[in-house]
Amino acid sequence: MLVVVVLLATVLMRVAIVLAVAYLLLPRGSLCPHCGIEMVALRNRFFDRLLPALQRRWCIECGWDGIVRRPPPPRAVPTRRRTPSPRFAPRPTLR
């Protein structure tokens, strides 16, 4: 029984490694890997729910069609005004 568990664990580890390498080899973002033009996203409700980290895209320029990794969402840059903190404000001079 222990032999079966060990063999099953090694098979599962191999599958995990292959999936991780395949994911990292996919192009990232919305630019075509061949011509560098912005690609059109192909929407598929089932595929988008099954694998939310991946997206199907098609290049209008060269006709490349494939799966890419979704780019990370853009960060919102805080737009608050900088005011000097009280500890860095100049000290009043005593006379």
PyMOL commands that set and color helices and strands:
alter all, ss='L'
color gray80, all
select helices_A, chain A and resi 2-25+45-50+86-88
alter helices_A, ss='H'
color red, helices_A
select strands_A, chain A and resi 40-42+54-58+65-69
alter strands_A, ss='S'
color yellow, strands_A
deselect
rebuild
show_as cartoon
